[in-house]
Amino acid sequence: MSRRYPVPTPLMLGLVLAFGPCLARADDTALTPVTVSASALTLGSAQMSTPVSVLAGDELVRRRSATLGETLAGEPGMAASHFGAGANRPIIRGMDGPRVKLLSDGSEIMDASTISPDHAVALEPMLSRQIEVLRGPSALAYGGGALGGVVNVLDYRIPTVLPAHGVEGSVELTADHAARGVAGAFELTAGSGNVAVHAEGLARDARDYRVGSGWAAGSRVAGSYNQTETGSFGLSWVGERGYLGLAFTRQQNEYGLPGHSHEYEACHLHGGRLHCGEDGDEDDDEGGDEHDHDAALAGTPYVDLDSERWDLRGELLEPFAGFSHARLRASHTDYGHDEIEREDGIASVGTRFRSKAGDARLELEHVPLGGWRGVIGLQAGRRDFRADGDEAYVPPTITAKHAAFLIEEYTLADWRFEAGLRHEWQRIDVDGPQRDRSHRGSSVSVGAVWDFAPQHSLSTTLSRTRRLPTAEELYADGPHTATLTWERGNPDLKAETAHNIDLTLQRRAGPTTFSISVFHNRVDDYIHARTLDAHEDFRLIEYAQRDARFTGVEGALRRQLDTIFGLTLFGDYVRARFDAGAGDRDLPRIPAHRVGLRLDAKWNAWEAEAELLRVGRQDEVAEFETNTPGYDMLNLDLSYRGRHHGIPWQIYLKGSNLTDELAYAHSSFIKRAAPLAGRNLSIGIRVSF
């Protein structure tokens, strides 16, 4: 298992997933249908023409972590950026940043996480009720630039129905060993007449986490602590034909920045080349044997984040003639974070990031016309962003976006057809000598789902999408020590054009169920960071464009062995390369392929799960990248449900990396300074009422 996997291994996995179920006997056991809110037509997961994952209920409770990236990292086709414990963004099919759209119940999360991997996602997974992942550029209702996919997080903030008994809610407490962390959360909804109110809150205190055995820098990652406080209050009016509600959420988060180094602060540009002076003290604070929390705080830079967000949501049945449904989503976010340096025990703000942003969308679902059912929508957004201080490498900008979209579906016998069209306009005004830029682009997708046998379907999607460049890609100019780069934007960038084909085979019922997807994405004028010069590990990069291709397979096969036990085989693989031409051909930080085996059991009130995961070696690397060795992970989950005086409760125990493997995430900018967590035991209790 420690040897490098040959290239055919992921292909053999695909063949096993595709043809293995053909030997299984069918029966009447079916999976529970799940409605996907992020689909414009609110389809069930089985009706989607592109792959979708939904985490809800007990499965979500088992998989939730402190960050959204870590929560979803175990899903096929997904990984995490992993910048310590505080900043961890989802990666889908090898794509991240602005190519993965993050939503809060259909409204964009307006933080600074797309700008840099050391910026946290301003959202708390522990307060979510369902997380949906749409892979591939299929969700045109949310943006043509979501080439990797869309993550939609549903919450309780705005009640959509009145509580059945007047009051309902839950309380949850957790503790873990690796980070010596504790967290507590509650959510409460009350209603009377047509009015419902909701309140929720969370507090988390996690110290520097422990890594696997054998790390030369010590046993804990200095500066990997994470402290979070989140609170929300919502009010809604609920009637027979719909609801309208408003919620306010505030999140405060302090987390460390591991692996930070002042070694290259003397670097500057001269004639388009890097010039670096004498190396400073190489106090990168990577480790030490046992760093206590106060020692980590004494010298490690950290982020102090404060986000205030307003959400307005509403839905109305039969708003007027010809339309069956109207949906409104709007938000306003006042976001800021300070990156704080510590020197000689004195803390000072190094860089200050501020963003005031708003997003609004209106969807109207029309009644069937000639057999076609569809949604017409409008969307608008505005972001006023600025950075001040030592690493203000992006000038102040105002980005305004507008879009119109149309999604239609048609059902004929065993076939369901879907078509989508979206057009976007974008204008970026910059405060500086650079010129303002405007872009526009149209995206289109067509798909079909064929139910060729009972509980079996074959679906495919073809799409041509356009991603408009971001302000950072156009105007960046300055040092960024988090990624060890000096970044230079390119105001001449044009929109990316992606041509994607996706094919998915599913079986939804029987003792054997499965889903396997293969995809190929050709991106013309792919925007990437091209290295112009380097001094040791510090690079001068400039955003450039070059054609690229992403090809991969992902899937899972589950066999119900008897009335108690089930076995699942799962895995994924993605290959990302630039087209032939001068320079390096491999794209950076592409996750390695994975193969896993999971045994689950359900007996009375008990549930258990044991998982063995193999992550392969990644040696298909870009220039200035290093190879990342493969590793094995053994994880166990155990939970028990009970009732006390009619009140349901659940206690769960989770063990991850039980063999204490020293593991590195190839997708991380700081993989050597911040390995993955070592052996970790966590326990939690959840009470619902």
LOKOL-463535 format. One record per residue (C-alpha): residue in three letters; y, x, z. Coordinates in steps of 0.1 Angstrom, whole numbers, plus 5000, padded with zeros to 4 digits. Layout:
LOKOL-463535
ALAYXZ ...
//
This chain:
LOKOL-463535
MET500050005000 SER502350305005 ARG501950404968 ARG504350304942 TYR503449984924 PRO503050004886 VAL505249784864 PRO502449534855 THR502049434892 PRO504849164891 LEU503449044858 MET499949004872 LEU501448814901 GLY502948574876 LEU499648524859 VAL497948454892 LEU500648204901 ALA500448034867 PHE496748004861 GLY495148014896 PRO495947644904 CYS494047534873 LEU490847584893 ALA491947354921 ARG490846994926 ALA493546734926 ASP494046474953 ASP496646234964 THR498546464988 ALA502146494977 LEU505146694989 THR507946505006 PRO510746454980 VAL514046624988 THR517446514974 VAL519546804962 SER523146734971 ALA524447024949 SER523046864918 ALA525846664903 LEU523546364897 THR521946394933 LEU518446454919 GLY515346524937 SER514046884938 ALA511146784915 GLN513546644889 MET515646964885 SER515447154852 THR516047484870 PRO514447634901 VAL515747504934 SER514947584971 VAL515847355000 LEU515647465036 ALA515747175061 GLY514147055093 ASP511747285111 GLU511647535083 LEU515447585085 VAL515247625123 ARG512547895118 ARG514448085092 ARG518048065104 SER519748385113 ALA523348495122 THR524348535086 LEU523748335054 GLY522348635035 GLU519748705062 THR518748335064 LEU517948315027 ALA516648665021 GLY512948555024 GLU513248294996 PRO511748394962 GLY514448554939 MET516848614968 ALA517948924988 ALA520949015010 SER523749265007 HIS523149375044 PHE526349555056 GLY525249585092 ALA524849265113 GLY528149095107 ALA528549095069 ASN525448975049 ARG525948785016 PRO523148624995 ILE522048804963 ILE520248584937 ARG518248744909 GLY519949074913 MET523548924911 ASP526048904939 GLY529748874947 PRO531548624925 ARG528448564904 VAL526948374934 LYS528948064944 LEU528947964981 LEU529647604989 SER530247405021 ASP528947055012 GLY530147094976 SER533447264984 GLU533947634978 ILE533947865009 MET537348035005 ASP536948365024 ALA537148735013 SER533348795011 THR533448824972 ILE535949114975 SER533849364994 PRO530349375010 ASP531849455044 HIS533549115045 ALA531648845063 VAL530948495050 ALA533048245070 LEU530248005077 GLU527747965106 PRO524047895095 MET523047785130 LEU525247475126 SER523847375092 ARG521447085086 GLN520347175050 ILE520747475027 GLU520247434990 VAL519847714965 LEU520147654927 ARG519047954908 GLY520548054874 PRO523747944858 SER522847574859 ALA525347414883 LEU528247384859 ALA529847134882 TYR530747424904 GLY531747694880 GLY530647874849 GLY530848204867 ALA527948134890 LEU525548344868 GLY523148414897 GLY523248064912 VAL524747834938 VAL524247814976 ASN525247484991 VAL525347455029 LEU525347095043 ASP526547035078 TYR527346765103 ARG531146805105 ILE532046475088 PRO529746185097 THR528545985067 VAL526745715087 LEU527145565122 PRO524645695149 ALA521845445153 HIS522245435191 GLY525945505193 VAL525445875202 GLU523246155188 GLY523246525188 SER521446845197 VAL521647155219 GLU520047495210 LEU519747825228 THR518348145214 ALA517848505225 ASP516448815207 HIS515249155217 ALA516349395189 ALA520049335193 ARG519849215230 GLY521648905216 VAL522048555229 ALA523448245211 GLY524147885220 ALA525147585199 PHE525647215202 GLU526546925179 LEU527446575190 THR528246255170 ALA529445925184 GLY530445605167 SER531545255172 GLY532644985148 ASN533545175116 VAL534745495132 ALA532545805139 VAL533546135156 HIS531746465156 ALA532146785176 GLU530247105175 GLY530447465187 LEU528647795188 ALA528948125207 ARG527048445199 ASP526948785215 ALA524749045198 ARG524949415205 ASP523949705183 TYR520549635169 ARG517449855171 VAL515849995139 GLY512250085131 SER510550395145 GLY511150735130 TRP514850715121 ALA516451055124 ALA519750925135 GLY518450755166 SER517050415176 ARG520150185173 VAL522750145146 ALA526150225162 GLY528749955154 SER526249695143 TYR527249435170 ASN528349085162 GLN530348845183 THR531148495170 GLU532748175183 THR532947865161 GLY534147515168 SER534647205147 PHE535946845152 GLY535546575126 LEU536546205123 SER535445955096 TRP535645595087 VAL532345455076 GLY531945125057 GLU529344945037 ARG530445105004 GLY531145455016 TYR533045685039 LEU536145905042 GLY536446175068 LEU538446485078 ALA537346785098 PHE538947095113 THR536847415118 ARG537947745134 GLN535748055134 GLN536548385152 ASN534248675146 GLU534249035156 TYR531749275141 GLY531349645137 LEU531349845105 PRO528450095107 GLY528350425089 HIS532150445086 SER533450795079 HIS536850955077 GLU535451245057 TYR537151145024 GLU540551015037 ALA542251315022 CYS541151234987 HIS543751124962 LEU544151094924 HIS545751354902 GLY545751314865 GLY542851064865 ARG540651294887 LEU539751304923 HIS541251574945 CYS539851604980 GLY541051835007 GLU539151995035 ASP536351785049 GLY537251635082 ASP535051595112 GLU531851445100 ASP531751195128 ASP530150905109 ASP528750765141 GLU525450685125 GLY523450695157 GLY522450875188 ASP519450795207 GLU520550495229 HIS524050385222 ASP525150125248 HIS527649855237 ASP530650015253 ALA529950355235 ALA529650175202 LEU532949995208 ALA534650315217 GLY534650485183 THR533450245156 PRO535850055133 TYR535449685135 VAL536649365118 ASP538549095137 LEU538148775117 ASP539948445121 SER539448145098 GLU540847795100 ARG539547535076 TRP540347175069 ASP537746965050 LEU538246625034 ARG535246435021 GLY534646085008 GLU532345874988 LEU532645524974 LEU530145294957 GLU531345104927 PRO534945224928 PHE535945034897 ALA534444884865 GLY532145114846 PHE531545364874 SER528845344901 HIS529945624924 ALA533045834933 ARG532946154953 LEU535846354967 ARG535746704982 ALA538846904992 SER539447195016 HIS542247425028 THR541447755044 ASP543847985062 TYR541748305064 GLY542548655078 HIS540848955091 ASP542049295104 GLU540049605100 ILE540649795132 GLU540250175137 ARG539550345170 GLU540750695177 ASP540850865211 GLY540250525227 ILE543250365210 ALA542750075186 SER545050015157 VAL545049795126 GLY544149995095 THR544149715069 ARG545049355072 PHE543649095047 ARG545248745044 SER544248455022 LYS545548095020 ALA543347894996 GLY542647544987 ASP539947364966 ALA539647004954 ARG537146824932 LEU536746464921 GLU533546334906 LEU533045994889 GLU529445884881 HIS529445624853 VAL527045344848 PRO524245404822 LEU525545394786 GLY522845384759 GLY520345514784 TRP522645814794 ARG523645854831 GLY526346104839 VAL529246244860 ILE532746324849 GLY534646564871 LEU537846754877 GLN538347064899 ALA541347264910 GLY541747564932 ARG544447814944 ARG544248134963 ASP547148334977 PHE545748674987 ARG547348985001 ALA546249305018 ASP548449545038 GLY547649885053 ASP545750195047 GLU543150035024 ALA545249775007 TYR543649864974 VAL544449524958 PRO548049404953 PRO549149054963 THR547948794938 ILE547948424933 THR544948284915 ALA545147934901 LYS542047764886 HIS541547434869 ALA538347284854 ALA536946974838 PHE533246914835 LEU530646654822 ILE527046634832 GLU524646384815 GLU520946294817 TYR518646084796 THR515045984805 LEU512445904778 ALA508845834788 ASP507646164805 TRP510746354795 ARG514046394812 PHE516946564793 GLU520046714808 ALA523246854793 GLY526346994809 LEU529747104796 ARG532547274816 HIS535947424806 GLU537947644829 TRP541547764829 GLN542648054851 ARG545948224857 ILE546548524880 ASP550048624890 VAL550348974905 ASP553149104927 GLY553649444911 PRO554249634879 GLN551049504863 ARG551249214839 ASP550048864848 ARG546848744831 SER545448414819 HIS541948344809 ARG539948044798 GLY536347974789 SER533847704781 SER530247684794 VAL527447464782 SER523847414792 VAL520947194780 GLY517647134798 ALA514446934797 VAL511746844822 TRP508346734809 ASP505946564833 PHE502846654812 ALA500346544839 PRO500446364872 GLN502446584897 HIS502746864871 SER505946954852 LEU507247204828 SER511047254826 THR513347474807 THR517047544806 LEU519247704779 SER522747794787 ARG525847974775 THR528248044803 ARG531548224808 ARG532748414839 LEU536448484842 PRO537448824857 THR538648824893 ALA541948964906 GLU540149254922 GLU538549354889 LEU541849334871 TYR544249504896 ALA542349714922 ASP543950054927 GLY543250254958 PRO540650394982 HIS537850184997 THR535950375023 ALA533450095031 THR531850154997 LEU532950524994 THR534950454963 TRP538450484949 GLU538750164928 ARG540750114897 GLY541049774881 ASN541349704844 PRO543949444833 ASP542449434798 LEU539149284810 LYS537948964792 ALA535548694802 GLU531848764805 THR529548564782 ALA526048494795 HIS523148354774 ASN520248244797 ILE516848094793 ASP514847974822 LEU511247834822 THR509647674853 LEU506047544858 GLN505347334889 ARG502647134906 ARG503946914934 ALA500746754949 GLY497146824956 PRO495447084978 THR497147354956 THR500847334948 PHE502947594930 SER506147684913 ILE506747984890 SER509848064870 VAL510548334844 PHE514048404832 HIS516048614808 ASN519848654810 ARG521848854784 VAL525348914796 ASP527849024770 ASP530849224783 TYR529249244818 ILE531949364842 HIS530849664863 ALA532149964882 ARG531950264859 THR532050604877 LEU534750834862 ASP534651124887 ALA532951214920 HIS533351444950 GLU530051454970 ASP529351094979 PHE532950974971 ARG533450824936 LEU536350724914 ILE535350404897 GLU537050184871 TYR536049834862 ALA534649834826 GLN532549604804 ARG529149664788 ASP526349434776 ALA523549394802 ARG520249214805 PHE518449064835 THR514748964832 GLY512548844860 VAL509848634875 GLU509648454909 GLY507248204924 ALA505048074951 LEU501447924952 ARG500147744982 ARG496547634989 GLN495747385017 LEU492547535031 ASP491547255054 THR493247005077 ILE494947275097 PHE495447595077 GLY497347675045 LEU497747995025 THR500748085003 LEU501148374978 PHE504748444968 GLY506748714951 ASP509648804928 TYR510749074904 VAL513949144885 ARG514749414860 ALA518449474852 ARG519649724826 PHE522549784803 ASP521949764766 ALA521250094748 GLY524250324746 ALA525950614762 GLY525650664800 ASP523350534827 ARG521250224818 ASP520050094852 LEU522349864872 PRO523049964908 ARG521549794940 ILE519049584922 PRO516449464949 ALA512949594946 HIS510049364937 ARG508149184965 VAL504749034971 GLY503748845002 LEU500948645018 ARG501648365043 LEU499148185065 ASP500347865082 ALA498747625106 LYS499547285120 TRP497647135149 ASN498846845170 ALA502246955183 TRP501747325174 GLU502947505143 ALA502347865135 GLU502948105106 ALA501848465099 GLU503448655070 LEU502648995055 LEU505249115030 ARG505249415007 VAL508549534993 GLY508049784965 ARG509650124960 GLN512850104940 ASP513350414918 GLU514950244888 VAL518350344900 ALA521850394887 GLU523850714887 PHE524850834923 GLU522150604937 THR519050734956 ASN515550594955 THR514550354982 PRO510950374996 GLY508850064998 TYR507749915031 ASP505549645047 MET506649375071 LEU504549165094 ASN506148845108 LEU504848575131 ASP506348235140 LEU505047985167 SER506547655177 TYR505747355199 ARG507247005199 GLY507246775229 ARG509046485246 HIS510546445280 HIS511546095290 GLY511646005253 ILE513946295244 PRO512346535217 TRP512446905223 GLN511147205205 ILE510547565217 TYR509847845192 LEU508948215193 LYS509548445163 GLY508348805158 SER509649005129 ASN508749355117 LEU506049365144 THR504749705131 ASP508249845138 GLU508549975102 LEU511550185093 ALA512849995063 TYR515950025040 ALA517549755019 HIS518149894984 SER520849624978 SER522949765007 PHE525950005002 ILE525050165036 LYS521250155035 ARG520950505051 ALA523550445078 ALA522250095086 PRO518450045081 LEU516949705086 ALA516149585122 GLY512949715138 ARG510449515159 ASN512249205171 LEU511148915193 SER513248605196 ILE512848285215 GLY514747955212 ILE514747605225 ARG516247295208 VAL516746955224 SER517746655202 PHE518946325215 
//
